[in-house]
Amino acid sequence: MKIKVISLGKVRQIFVREGEEEFLKRIRAWTAIDLLELPVEKFSSLPEAQLKEREAELFLKHIDQDDFVVVLDEIGRAKSSRELAKFIETRLHSGEASLVFAIGGAYGWAETAKKRANLLLSLSVLTFTYQMTRLILVEQIYRSLTIIKGLPYQK
């Protein structure tokens, strides 16, 4: 199984990108992971509801029917790092094609994206930029893999 992280928008801050690349490199030592940035700038002039629908349409074009989709959302279920590790371990052995984590844009996800989700996940009760969310998510995926493998966390 492959892990995919799909994000609306590009990371522009160098420090975020460098941190993200470090964790992706560590993850790739154990499992396949792809990061897909979906361009949304062309939609930015739309009203919020239309923008969210266009972003959802774009996102849905990049997932397959047999993918297990985790949509990050503020109303999602929060998990501890150990719970997330157990979840990822179960998914990795499930036979699904990919485990997809989806990070929305500035206004969150349209209902069409949420309905496609197999799980709505909240990383925190705090609100983060999508860029920081990406960094936190890939760090938590790495942390989960170290938990699964029984290894000490490499800081």
C-alpha positions in Angstrom: 0.0 0.0 0.0 1.1 3.5 -0.8 0.4 6.6 1.3 -0.7 9.7 -0.5 -0.9 13.2 0.9 -3.0 15.5 -1.3 -3.0 19.2 -0.5 -4.8 22.1 -2.0 -2.1 24.8 -2.7 1.6 24.9 -2.7 3.9 25.3 0.3 5.8 28.6 -0.1 7.8 28.8 3.1 11.2 27.3 2.8 11.4 26.1 6.4 8.1 24.2 6.0 9.2 22.6 2.8 12.6 21.6 4.2 10.9 20.0 7.3 8.4 18.3 5.1 11.1 16.9 2.8 13.1 15.6 5.8 10.1 13.6 7.1 9.1 12.4 3.6 12.7 11.1 3.2 12.5 9.2 6.5 9.1 7.8 5.7 10.3 6.6 2.2 12.9 4.4 4.0 9.9 2.2 5.1 7.0 2.7 2.8 6.0 4.5 -0.4 4.6 8.0 0.1 3.6 10.6 -2.5 2.8 14.3 -2.0 0.5 15.9 -4.5 -0.1 19.6 -4.6 -3.2 20.7 -6.4 -3.2 24.2 -7.8 -6.1 26.4 -6.6 -5.0 29.9 -7.5 -7.3 30.0 -10.6 -10.3 29.5 -8.3 -9.4 32.2 -5.7 -11.9 34.8 -7.1 -14.9 32.6 -6.6 -17.3 32.9 -3.7 -16.5 30.6 -0.8 -19.1 27.9 -1.5 -18.2 27.7 -5.2 -14.5 27.7 -4.4 -14.9 24.7 -2.0 -16.9 22.8 -4.6 -14.3 23.4 -7.3 -11.5 22.3 -4.9 -13.5 19.2 -4.1 -14.0 18.4 -7.8 -10.3 18.8 -8.4 -9.5 16.6 -5.4 -11.9 13.8 -6.3 -10.3 13.5 -9.7 -7.1 12.4 -8.0 -8.4 9.5 -5.9 -9.4 6.0 -6.9 -12.5 4.1 -5.9 -10.5 1.6 -3.8 -8.4 4.3 -2.0 -9.1 4.7 1.8 -9.6 8.5 2.1 -8.9 10.4 5.2 -10.1 14.0 5.0 -8.6 16.4 7.5 -11.4 18.5 8.9 -12.0 20.5 12.1 -15.1 18.4 12.9 -13.2 15.2 12.4 -12.2 12.6 15.0 -9.1 13.4 16.9 -6.6 10.6 17.5 -3.5 10.4 19.7 -0.2 9.5 18.0 -0.6 5.9 19.2 -4.1 5.7 17.9 -3.0 7.1 14.6 -0.2 4.6 14.4 -2.6 1.7 15.1 -5.0 3.1 12.4 -2.1 3.4 9.8 -0.9 -0.1 10.7 -4.4 -1.5 10.1 -4.7 0.3 6.8 -1.3 -0.7 5.6 -2.3 -4.4 5.9 -5.9 -3.9 4.6 -5.4 -4.6 0.8 -6.5 -1.1 -0.2 -4.6 0.5 -3.0 -3.7 3.7 -1.2 -4.2 5.5 2.1 -5.0 9.1 1.1 -4.8 12.0 3.5 -6.5 15.1 2.1 -5.7 18.7 3.3 -8.2 21.3 2.2 -7.9 24.9 1.3 -8.5 28.1 3.4 -12.2 27.5 3.8 -12.1 23.7 4.4 -13.9 21.1 2.4 -17.2 21.0 0.6 -19.6 18.3 1.6 -18.9 16.3 -1.5 -15.3 15.8 -0.4 -16.4 15.0 3.2 -18.9 12.4 1.9 -16.2 10.6 -0.1 -14.1 10.3 3.1 -13.8 7.0 4.8 -12.7 9.0 7.9 -12.8 12.6 8.9 -9.7 13.4 11.0 -8.9 16.4 13.1 -5.2 17.0 13.9 -6.0 19.5 16.7 -8.7 21.7 18.0 -6.4 24.5 17.0 -6.6 25.9 13.4 -3.4 25.7 11.3 -2.6 26.9 7.8 -2.7 24.2 5.2 1.1 24.6 5.0 1.7 23.9 8.6 -0.9 21.1 8.5 1.1 19.4 5.9 4.2 19.5 8.0 2.4 18.3 11.1 0.7 15.5 9.1 3.9 14.1 7.6 5.6 14.3 11.0 2.8 12.4 12.5 2.9 9.8 9.8 6.6 9.4 10.5 6.0 9.2 14.2 3.3 6.5 13.6 5.7 4.4 11.6 8.3 4.6 14.4 5.6 3.5 16.8 4.6 0.6 14.5 8.2 -0.5 14.2 8.9 -0.1 17.9 11.7 2.3 17.3 12.7 5.4 19.2 11.6 8.6 17.6 14.5 10.2 15.8 14.3 14.0 16.4 
